Amino acid sequence: GTINNVFGGNDKSGKPNGDITVTINGGQINSTYGGGNETGANTTNVYLNGGVSTKIFGGSNLLGEVTTSNVITTGGESTLVYGGNNKGGTTNTTNITINDGNIATVYGGDETSVINRTNVIINNNVSTVFGGSNKLGDIPLSNITVNNGNTNNIYGGNNEGGLTSVSNISINGGLHKNVFGGGLKADTTTTN
């Protein structure tokens, strides 16, 4: 069967004292959250080693502040990988590393706001990469480093809304059709 939601953290109150680790080795999941449903977390770690998680969020779902989120893929499949939260709350710093797996789209940010920065490292094929967020959310600083793998589109900024203040893109290898320092339909102040 398919699991609808997997949360590393709590549901409606409190947060774990230590770090959170969610490891996906197989199965079918609709949405995976390193954080909680309506709660925050300190450091979250989501590892996609196998199986399918349609969406992965390094942070929480509806509410909650996450200090640091880490998403690392070494296999498996995901349509959307977000470094931060889904519909509410904030993430301070997000880190995404794509080492392997069938990953379609990566957002260093989320659907809300990132307080500090997003860091995206690409070591394998990914169709589309955004350093920033999707429809909402402001990003002070986005960093994308591509060491290997092929991409169709790389955007330093956001997709449809919000603002990325500074975006940095470093390409060290791979084949890339389009690289944009800014966003798709959203503003970026400074691109490098």
N, C-alpha and C positions, 0 to 999 in steps of 0.2 A: 504494500500500500504506500500511499504518499503522506508524509507528515506536512501539515500546513505551516506551522511556525516552530522554530527552535530558538530558544532564548538562553544565552549564557548566564544572564543575571536574573534579578527578581522580577515579580509581576508588577505590583502596585505600590510597594513601599520598601524602604531599606536598600542597602547595596552590600555586596560581598566585601569583606575587609581586604582580601588579597586580590591577586590577578585572576582573570577568567580565561579559560581555554576551552574552545569548542573545536573538536576535530571531526571532520567528515571523511569517512573512508569508503562509504557506499550508500546505497539507498536513494530515495527521491524526496526532496524537500522543496517546498515552495519558497519560503523565506527563512534565512538564517540571520540571527542577530548576535553579535558578540556581547552586547549589553542586555539590558532588561526590556520589559514592555513599556512601563511608565516610570522607570527608575534609572539611576545613573550607575557608573562603574569607574573604577580606577584605571586599570590597564586591561584591555581585552585582546585576545589572540584567537583568530579564526583560521584554521588550517583546512584547506580543501585538497585532500589527497586522492579522492575518488568519489564516485557517485555523482549525483546531480543536485545542485541547489540553484533554483531559477534566479533568485536574488540573494545576495549576501550584503549585509550591512555590518561594518566593523563596530558601529555604535548601537544605540538603543532605538526603540520604535517610536512611541508617542511622546514621551517626556524623558528628561534625565540628562545630566551632564556627564560626559565620558572624558577622562583626562587624556588617555592615549589609546588609539585603536590600531591593531595590527592585523592585516589580512594577507595570508601567504598561500598561494596555490602551487601545488606540485603535480596536480592531476585533476581528474574529474571534469565537470562541465558547469558553467554558469553563464546566464544571459546578461546579468547586470551585477557588477561588483561595485559597491559604494564603500568609501573609507569611513564615512560618518554615520549620523543618525538618519532615520526615515522621515517622520512627519513632525517631530518636535524635539525640543532640547538642543544641546550643542555638543560638539566634540572639540577638544582643545587642539590636538595634533593627530593626524591620520597618516598611516603608513600602509601602502599596498605594494606587495612584491609578487609579480606574476612570473613564476619559474617554468610552469608547464600547465597543461590542461587546455580545454576548449573554452576559451573566455571570449565573449562577444564584445561587451562594452564595459569600460572601467571609468568610474568617477572618483577622483581623489577626495572630493567632498561628499555631499549628501543632498537631501531635500530641505535642509535647514541651514545652519551656519556653522562654520569652523572658526574658532577663536584665534588660533595661532597660524598653523600652516598645514598643507597637504604634501605628502611625499609619495610619488608613484615611481616604481622601478619595473621596467618591462624587460624580461629576458626570454620571452616566447611570443608567438603570434597572438595578436589581439586585433580585432577589427577596428574599434574606435576607442580612443583614450581622451578623456577630459581631465585636466589637472584640477579643475574646479567642480562646481555642483551642477545639478540638472536644471530644475525649474525655478528654484528659490535658493537663497543662501549666499552670503557674502564670504569671500575668501581673502584674507590679507596677503597670503603668499602661497603660490602653488609651484611645486618642483616636479618635473618629469625627467627621468633618466632612462633612455632606451639603450640597452647594451646589445641586445640581439632580438631576433624575431621580426616579422613583417606586420605592418599595419596599413589600413586604408586611410584613416584620418587621425591626426593628433592635434588636439586643441589645448593650449595652455590655460585657457579660461573656462568659463561656464558654458552650458548648453543654451537654455532658453531664457533664463532670468538670473537675477542677482549680479553681483560685481566681484570680479577678481582684481585686486589692487596691483599685484606684481606676479607675473608668471615667468618661470625659468624652464627652458627645454634644452636638454643636452642629449644629442644623438651620437652614439659611439659605434653603432652597427645596425644591420638589418636593412630591409627595403621598405620605403614608406611613400605612399602615393601623394598624400597631402599633409603638410605640417603648417599649422597656424599658431602664431604666438598668442593670439587672443582667443575669444570664445566663438561659438557658432552664431547665436542670436543675442548674446549678452555682451556687456561692456567689459573691457580690461583696460586698466589705466596704463601700466607699464609692462612691456614684454621684452624678454631677453633670450 
